């Protein structure tokens, strides 16, 4: 058996989600290959070759792959699929865009969002916002899988010595073209990769209060800022800060939830955090049921006091 991991990258750097996906691929057994489909992406291929546990890096280079258009990447994966028993994608926006197309073109069922590998054909995945775990067994010849990255430790980014092989790039699809992108720039860590996250909920009351109270704490801790869906819907925080079932799935070393009640949709996105600290004045708030440390207090008093205590 050989597994193919579809790397997520920006043509120069392999993104962290790829490392978690490699770990899942290794758990399925057999060799692990990584596909770098990009344009002028030799540096990304070189980085992929250094990932521990990877035996071969396939490098497909063409202008049509520069922006990761799903139609083009899917066609490239399908062209290589006959050589693999498992094809794995990170369960990120990019991975979720390409994986269903690959599964459809191969006429197999996609296995989504796995969190454990029980065997070469058997996997665990969360359902009902993580309240139940489904064990899925696939008899398809090729398993097309998306991997919830918080469920697997990242493979070591260095220490490997995989061979890099060039493969013929498929022709670009005429059905889609890249028009442009608007990328949010921030000096803070990217939310899904951050080791510390400070999140705010509806109780923040306004965008001004959100920034006034939580930004100093995030600055002290070198943390990313997150928000509940209620806070995002109310306009207190931008969409790309949303943590939860309909936002981003995170698992930092430390998650500080300020004024977040703990609706099931939010818990689904952060309950795998290593340490959860909840600050809420409602003693019945569901967030306390998953918190390692809970502080029943007014966040507008407690958070500034915490910032002051941190010096």
Buried (B, 14 or more C-beta within 10 A) or exposed (E): EBBBBBBBBBBEEBBBBBBBBBBBBBBBBBBBBBBBBBBEBBBBBBBBBBBBBBBBBBBBBBEBBBBBBBBBBBBBBBEBBEEBBBBBBBBBEBBBBBBBBBBEBBEBEBBBBBBBBBEBBBBBBBEEBBEEEEEBEBEBEBBBBBBBBBBBEBBBBEEBEBEBEEBEBBEBBEEEEEEEEEEEEEEBBEBBBBEBBBBBBBBBBEBEBBBBBBBBBBBBBEBBBBBBBBBBEBEBBEEBBBBBBEBBBBBBEBBBBBBBBBBBBBBBBBBBBEEBBBBBBEEEBBBBEBBEEBBBBEBBEBBBEBBEEEE
